[in-house]
Structure formats: structure tokens, C-alpha cells
């Protein structure tokens, strides 16, 4: 495995070509083993992964504390190379329900204070609101992050799940290093207007959902039973005929992967890597075994013939079902 580096935009830091998304270690995908989760973060750092992604609302702070413990117990050299990206703004109730988003400047600074404490760090490398607050102009939210940068608590402004117009408005307010947004073989909506805009403005993409929550990992089976605490039990792409259709796409992709002697997950991640040096895939590995498989994508080279075959097997817009249930789709930024 060769760990290359990529740069987050024109204003951001250099990071590893793959980042580690830590959300699944705490929330939304069923039970996770804390000891194995921390060991996975350590293994990622040892392999040269530098970008760790979390959110202050992932299990109501649990994920930040887990990442903080992993950093605190890692060797000093590895701890110092880690760059932490944090999403904020999602409001939760004690029973876990979602209650909207808060991008007010005072709230931004309050969220940051708690995140710094839970993570046990003196600064956050990339800070971003998880979804646009429809009641607060993005200029005000980004302006508050800029004030945190001036005081040394944050290093770079990030965005998450917003459209081209919002990206332009944010970038006119302050330098934006990175946009985090879903991007995979079966989630290619950013190609129409978002990706051209970020490239015009020199903003990178950290792509989450590169395996579509395990759907195109090659490991998800048609008869798998999902627990009530697993987001996928309610996700349209994992339901009924949608699931059958989507797993047929995976089988078509598997034939290409087998011809190259790699796994389905590796070829799916390699495809995202091939889309440009301005894109950093986040892998949501919860175990060292899955991490090792994901890292193997770095050694997969896709030539023009491979890419054409993948395109035929999994065309754009081939997936059945939305990527979130309808209420959550309503919060995704299209402007």
C-alpha cells in the first residue's frame, strides 16, 4: 500500500489520500465495539491516514469522545499528524430525534467549545455546519467560523451538503478549504453543478458514503437483517425491490473486480479516487479488517478500459431509491 497525499483546496492542509469517517463507530449502523473502534483509528494512523472525520451530534458527543480517546492513547508522533474534521449544528433530543439545524454565530462558538473539550484538542482543523440552517444566512455561519480561526480555535472553513449557490456565497465570505458531500458510484449528483463549482473556486471534496453505507461494499447480502438502531433499516436504497435492484448492480461490479483480482469495495473506492486529486474519499471502516481492505484501494489502478466497464456496469443514476428517507432529503442543500 502506498499512501499518497492530497491537498484540501487551495487554502487547506495536505491530508492522506483516504480519510477515516468515524461516525459508524458510535451511531446509525448498529452496535459497535469501542475497543475495536479505537484500535481501528490507531491502525489508520499507523498506515498513514491523517484525516479523521467526526460530528458533535454523532451519538450526542460519544463519537467525539471516542476520537479524543483514540488520539490521547495513540503514540505522540501519530497523534501530531492527525487532522480532525468536525461537523456541527444538528440538533438532537434526548430520545435521539432530529430537531433541525442551528447555524447562528453564538451557537457555532458554543458548539466549538464543547467539541474542543470532548476531543481534547486545542484546535479543530476543519469545521463545518452539517447541513445548511435555512433560517441563518451562510455568510453569518461562515463568519463565525472565521472568528474562531482568528482566535486559533479552528484552522480551516469547511462546508457540508450544500449546493453551488451556497458554496459561492460562503467562498465570497471567507476562504473555504473543503466541501464534504456524498459521492460514490451510485451517488453522482455532485457532477452536474457542485463539482464544477468547487473546482472553479479551488475547493476540495471529502467524499463520504463511498460504499453507500455498505450497499456497494460487496459484503451486504439480500437476506441481511438490520436492527432498529441501524439507519439502513429505514433507508430507501435498502428496501424491498430497491435493494434487489441495487445488489444486482453490485454483482455486475463484482465481475469487474474479480477480473482485476480485487474486492468490490476496493474497486468502488478506487473509482472515487480516480475522479480527481481534489477528491478525498472517507472510508467508514469500523474494524481493522475492513480498514485494511479499504486501504488496499490505494494500490488499484483503473485504466480507461476499466473505467468504461465500470460505467457500463453501474451507470450514473442507476441506483434505485433516494439516499436518505424523505424527511432527511428535505434538509439536503440544493442551492
N, C-alpha and C positions, 0 to 999 in steps of 0.2 A: 504494500500500500504506500502510495506517495501522497502526502498531504500538501497540496498547493495552497496558496493564499489568494484571496480576492479582497478588493477594497470596497468598503461601504460608501458608495457615492464619491463625489469629488471632495467632500469635506470630512468624511468619516475615517475610521481606523482600518487597518488591514486585519482581516479575520481569516480563519480557516475556510477552505472551500466548502466544507459541510459544517452546519451548526447543529447543536442538540436542543430540540424542543422538549422542555421538561414537564409540560402540563400533565401528560398522561401518568406521571409518577404520583400524582395527587388526586386527579379528578377526571370524571367524564368517561373513562374507559374501563370501569370495573375496579376491583381491588388491586392494589399494587403492594409490593414488598419494599418497605423503606430501606432495609439493609441492602437489598439488591439495587435499588434505585441509586443510592449513594455510591455504591461500587461501580455502577454504570457511568455516573458522572466522572468519577475518578479515572475509569478506563478511557473515557472520551478525552479527558485532558492529557492523559499519558500518550494517547495516539496522535496528539497534536491538534485536537479540536479546541478552538479558543472561544467560540461564541456560544453562550448559554442563554436560552430564552425562557422567560417566565412571565407571570402576571400576578398582580397583587390580589386578584379575585379568584385565582385557581384554588379551590377548596378553602376560600376565605383566609388566605395568608399561609396556608400549610405549605404550598409549593415554594414560596419564597424562603420559608424557614428551612425546608429540606435542602434547597440550593445553598443557603447560607451554611448549613451544617457540612455539606459536601465541600464547600470552599474552605471552611475552617479546618477540616480534617485532611485536606489534600497537602502534599508537600509544598513548601513555600514557593518554589520555582513554578510549579504548575498553577498555584493559586494566583500568582502575579501575572501569568499570561492570559488568564480568563477575562473575557469581556462579557458583561451581563446586559441583556436587553430586557426591559420591563414594560409591560402593558398595564395601564391603569384606567380607571374611570367606570368600569362596570359595577353596578350597584346590586348587592345581594341581600336577601332577607335571611333570618336565622334558619328557616327551613330549606334554604338553598335556591329559592325562586329568584328570578332575574327581575330587576326593578328599574331598568333603564341605564342611562349613562350620564356622568357629571363631568363636564369639561370647564367649569368655572375656574378662574385663576386661583382663588383661595382653596378650592378643592384639589387642584393639581398639586399645590405645595403641600397640602395636608397628606395626600396620598404618598408623595415622595418621602415625607418624614417617616412614615410608617414602614415604607419599603426599605429605606436605608437601615432602619433598626432591625427588621426581620432578616435582611440579607447579611447584616454585619459588615457592611462596606461603608466607605466614606464618600463614594460617588457611584452613580449609575451610568453605564457607558452609553446606552441608547434608551431614551424614554419616549413613550408614545401612548396616546389615548387609544384604547382597544377598538372603539367604534366612535364615529362622529356623534357628538351631542347636538341634536337638532335645534336646541334652544340657545346654544352658545356659538358665536362665530369662531371658526377655526383659528382666526387671527388672534383671538384672545387666549385660546388654549395654548397655541404655539408660543405666544408672547410670554406666558407664564413659564413655559419650559425654558425659554431663553433667559429669563431672570434666574432660574435655577442654575443654568450654565454659567452665568456671570458670577454666581456665588460659589461655584466649584462643586455643586452637588450632582450635576449632570454634565456629561461631556457632549452628547450629540442629540439633535432632534430627530425623532422618527415619526412615522405615520403608520396607520393600520387600517386596512379595508376601506379605503376611500377612493373616489373616482377622480378623473382628470381635472375637473374644475377645482375641487378642493385641494388637490396636490399643488396646482398653480398658485392658489391663494396662500397656502401655507409657505411655499417656497419664496413668495414675494415678501413674507413677513420675517423669515429667518432662514438660514441655510438648513436644508433638510438632507440628512445623510441617507435615509433608507425608508422604504415602504415595505411593511410586512403584509402579505396578502396570499390567499390560497392560489397555488399554481401546480398543476400536475397534468399528466396525460389526459385525464378526464375532467379537468377543471381549467379551461383555457380562456376564460372570459377576459383576462387582462390583455390579451394580444390585440384586441381591437383598438382601444384608446389609452388604457392605463400604461402599458409598457412603452408605447411610443412617447408618451408624455414624460415618464421618468427618464428615459434615455435622452430626450431633448434637454432636460434640466440637470442631468448628471446625478440622478438619484438611483441608488441600487435597489434591488428587490431581495428581501429574505422571504423565500417561498415556503409556506407551511402546507401541510396536507399533501406532501409529495407522493405519498402512498394512499391518499384518500382515506385516511383513518383505518388503514389496513386492508381496505377493499381490494386494492391492486398490488398487495404485497406478495400474492401467491400462497398465502397461508390461511386465508379466510375460506371456510367451507360453506356449502349451501345449507347444511343442517346445523350449523353452529347456533347454540342457544345463548342469548345475551341477557345479562342481568338487568334489573330495573335501574341500577346505578350506572349503566353504560349508555352513553349518548347515542350510540349506533342503534339501539333498540327503537329509537324514535326518528332516526334519520331516513329521509325518503329513499336514498340510494340503497339502503339495506332492507327494504320492504318488498315482500312478495315477488311479483313479476319483475320489478325493477332490479332486485338482487339477482335473479336468474339471468337477466339480460347482461348485467354488469359483469357477472362472473364468466359469462361466455366471452366477453372481451378479454378478460384475464387469461383464459385458456388460449386465445389467439396470440396473446403476448407471450405466453409460456413457450409456445413453439419457437419463437424467435430467440428467446433467452436460452433455450436448450441447444439451439444450433450454435450459439456463441459460448456455451459452457458456463453460463452464469445463471443466477437466480432471477425470478421475476422481479423481486424488489430491487435488485441491483440494476437491471436494465431500465426500470421505471425511474430510479434516482438518476442514473446516467443520462437519461433523456432530458431531465430538468437541467443537469449540469451542462448539457450540450447547447442549451438555449442562449448562452452568453456568459461572459465573465462578470457581468454585473448582477448575476443571479446567484444567491447562496441558498441552497436547499437546507431546510431544517428537518432533521430526521427525529421522529418521536420515539426512538427506542427506549423501552423501559427495562430491558435486561442487557447484560453484556453479550449474550448470544445474538440478539437482534442488532445490537450496535456493530458487532464485528461484521455481520452480513451487510449492513448499510455502508460501512466504510469500504467494503470491497468494491462498491460502485466507482470509487475513485480510480480504479485500475481498469475500468471498462471503457474501451474506445469505440465509439459509434461512427462508422463511415457513412457516406451518402446512401449507399445501398441499405444499410441497417436502418437509417432514419426513414427512408422511403417505405421499408417493410413495416416499421412500427406505425407509420401514418396510415397504411392500408389496414392494419390490424385494429388500430384504435383511432379512428378519425376524430377530428375536432367535433365536439357536440355529440359524440356517440353515446355518452352515458345516459342512463335513464334515471330520472328523479333529480330534484334540487339538492344542493349540497348541505342545506340546513332545512329544518322544519319551517313552515310558512311564517310563524311569528318572528323567528330569528332572521329570516331572509329580509324582513322589512327593515331591519337595522343595518343592513349592509349598504355602504355608501355607493351610489351610482353617479353622484355629481362630483 
